[in-house]
Amino acid sequence: MGLPRGPDVIVGHNTGYGDSELVAYGRTGQALERLAATLGTDWSDAICEPESHHEEG
């Protein structure tokens, strides 16, 4: 048995940030794509890296 791992995707509902009903944070883009497929939707145009990954320096 390996080390315990956290969830691949964390989903927030009604987070108070804008008009989004759901906010999903994934370990990988593939994890988010699997969640979208499970929910019967396509988020491929909305999946991006977290803003903190762009703020280097």
MONORNOR-V997044 format. One record per backbone hydrogen bond with DSSP energy under -0.5 kcal/mol. NH is the residue of the N-H (numbers start at 0). CO is the residue of the C=O. If there is no record, write none. Layout:
NH_CO + NH_CO
This chain:
9_24 + 11_22 + 13_20 + 17_15 + 19_16 + 22_11 + 24_9 + 26_7 + 31_27 + 32_28 + 33_29 + 34_30 + 35_31 + 36_32 + 37_33 + 38_34 + 39_35 + 39_36 + 40_35 + 45_42 + 46_42 + 52_49 + 53_50 + 54_50 + 55_53
